[in-house]
Amino acid sequence: MGRSRRTIPEELLLLALDPATGTTAQPQSLDLGLAGAQLVELALAGRIAPDGDRIAVVLPRPTGDPTLDSALELLRRRGSPVRAVHWIGGPRLGLRQTYLTHLERCGMVHAVAGQMCGVLPTTRYQATDTAISREIKNRLDSAIRTGVPPDPRTAALAALAHAVGLGKHLYPGNEGRSSRSRLRDLIRHDPMGGLVAHAVMDVQNGVAAQPRRAQVTAAGPVSGPGAGRQPATRVAAEPAGVPAQPRHHGSMARVGAR
């Protein structure tokens, strides 16, 4: 995989960065979203594919991206398809920091040292070129405004942004309500993005341990019989920003993001 294109995890993190404070919005759910974004990126690269509500490795060849290849190798070692909720809900120590460090190395953000309460050292991250973040958000804005089905990458990014609760960060207040609703609706335009986004929300809602059969259709993943929930194309309007259960998802001690 060449480096001429930003990956979905990178774009999701750039969307979450607050340009004024250098903190990340929804930090705990963002950790889940980054793990899910890796799955989507690997699927777009042809390395994995959905198998019901599970993820199967179909081509173990490295992509050339060290972070994605690490995830691909972990999936390969499982030996059999893994449920998306189990993968996303597993520990991801340092994943957000790994991507922040990568973005800093690529020159897209720079670290700003500081202190919390005048004592605890913190590190915040400011975008070095806000035009990049604007371009990413403009893609979402265009899909929301025009109603034209977006490309798979933009659809998946929109699905993940909704799933981790970035809607209120990107489109705040009452005036942003319709945009948040349309952002949610974009989830249906990419089956893999929809599957992963629902898995992210399932983990946040504490239902990762409940077995659920699903099949992926052109409109997105659909829950099987006995799932006890609406079809997967029906999405909760405002996902919780913080996981309901006490899980550790690799939050960063050194980042001043909440």
N, C-alpha and C positions, 0 to 999 in steps of 0.2 A: 504493500500500500504506500503510495507516494505521499509526500508531505505537502503537496501543493494544495490539498484540501483539508480544512479543519474537520476534526472528527466531531460527532454528535456530543460526546462527553465534554469536549472543550467548549463547544458552543453553548451547551446547557450551563456550564460554569460561568461563562462570560455573561450570559443573560442574568444570572443570579447575583453577580457582583454589583453592589451599589456604588455608583461613580462618586457619590458625595462622601461616603463614609469608609469605603474600602472593605466593607464587611459583606458577607454573603447572606442573601435572604434564605429563609427556611433551611438553616444549615443541617439539621438532623435528617429531614426528609430528602434533602439534596444528596446526601450520601447514598441513599437508596436509589435515587434517580441516576446517579453516575454509574452505579453497578448495572442498572437497567440499560443505560445508554450504551454501555460497552456491548451488551448483547445485541442491540439494534445495529451497531456499527459492524460487528462481526457477521451478522446476518446479511447486511448490505454488501459485505466483502465476500459473501458466498462460503463462509467458514462454518456457519451453523444454520439450522433451520428449525422452525417450530414443529413439534410432534404432539398434537393436542395441546395440553397446557404445559408440555415439557419442551426442553431445548436439547437438540441432538447435534453433535459435531458431524458434519458431512465432509469437511476438508480440513485436516489438521495442519496444513502447510502454514507457516508463519506469514503474517501480514507485513512485517517490517516495522510495526509500531510496538515497542517493547511492552507498554502497559497492556495493550490489547492482546499481545501474544502471551503474556503471563496469564490473563484470564482464559484464553483459548486452551492453554496447556492444562490449567486446572480443570476445565470442562472435559478435556480429553481423558484425564486421569480418572474421572468418575467411571468411565467404562460403559455407561448406559445413560440414556437421556435423563436429565434432571429437571424437576419441576421449577418453573421460573420463580415462584414465590420462595422456594427454598434457597435458590441461588442468590436472589436479591436480598433476602432476609438474613443471609449469613454474615459473619464479621468481615468488614472491609477496612481494616486498620490502615489509616493513612492514605486512603484513596483520594480524598479531596486534596490533601496536601501534595500528593504526587502530581495531580493535574495542575495545581497552582504553581508548583515548582517548574513544571514543564512549560506552562504559559510564560513564566518569568524568563526561562531560558530562551524561549522563542521571541522574546521581546514584546509580548502582547500585554504583560502587566509588569509592574515593578513593586518590590516589597518596601513597606514603610514601617520602620521599627517604632514602637511606642510603649506605653505602660498603662495598665489597668489599675485604677484606684491609686495611681502614683507609685505602685510597688511592682505588680506582676508584669513581666515583659510580654508584649504582644506584637504580632506582625499583621499588618493589614496590607491589602493588595489593591493598587490603583491601576486602571487600564491606561496603557501608554498611548493608545490610539483609539479614542472613543468612536471613531468612524467604523471600526470593525463591529463593535457591539450594536451600533445603529443599523448597520447592514443586516445583521442577524435578526434584529427586531423588526426591521422593515419587511423582511420576508414573511414573518408572522402577521404583521399588519396588513400586508397585501392579500394574504390568504383569507383573513378575517373580513376585509373590506369588499373584496371582489366576489367571494363565494366560489371562485374557481378552484377545483381540487388541486391541492399543492403537490409538489414532487414528493417522493417517499421520504427524503431526508427532512424536509420541512414539516411534513405531516407527523413524523416520529418525534421531532423536536417539540412540536406543539403538544403532542400527547404527553410527553414527559414533563413539559413545563406545567401543564395542568395537574398531572399526577402528584408532583411534589409541592404544589401550592403556590407557584409563581404567578398565578393569574392576578392576584391582588397587588403584587409587586410591579408587574408590567402594566396593568390597567387598573389603577387604584380608584377608590371612591365609587359613588353611585353612578357617575358618568362612565365608569369603566365596566359597569355590570353587563351590558350587552356584548362587549368585546370579550369578557371572560366567558360568557355563555358560548360565543362562537368559537373561542379557543378550545373549549371543551369538546365541541362538535367535530373539530378537525381530527379527533382521535380515530374516527371511522375510516379515514382515508389510507391508513397503512396497517395491514393485519399484524405485522410483527410489532410495530410501535404500539398498537392497541393491546396486544397480549402483554407486553412488558409493562405498559402504563397501568393496566389493571392489576398486575402482580405487585407493582409498587404500592398501589392503594390498598390492596389486600394485606400487605405486610403492615402498613400503617394502622389498619383497622383491626389488626390482631387475628386475622383469619388464615394466616399462612399454614397453620397446622391442619386445616380442614381439607380433606381430599375433595377434589373437584375435577370432573371431566370437562374438557372443552374441545371444541373444534374450531379451526380457523377458516373463515370464509372470506370472500372478497370484501365484505363489509366490516370484518374484524372478528375477534374471538367471540364465540357464543357459548354460554354455559350449558352444560349437559343437564339431563333430568336429575331432579333431586338436589340441585345446587342450592336451593333456598335463597336465590337472589334473582334479580332481573337479568335479561340477556346482557352480555358484555358490551353491546353497543349502547346500552343505557348507562350513562356515567353520572356519578354523584356530582352535584353542581359545584360544591366547594370542598375539596379534600382537606382533611386535617393537615396542618403543617408539621406536626410532631407525632412520631409513632405512639400508638396508644399503650404499647407494652414496654416494659423497661428493658430495651435492647441496647447494645453498644454497637454503633455503626461507624466506627472509625472517626469520631470527632477529633478535631485538632486542638491540642493544647496551645500551640504557638500562634494560632490565628486569632486575631481579635474579633473575627466574625462571631457573633453570639454563640 
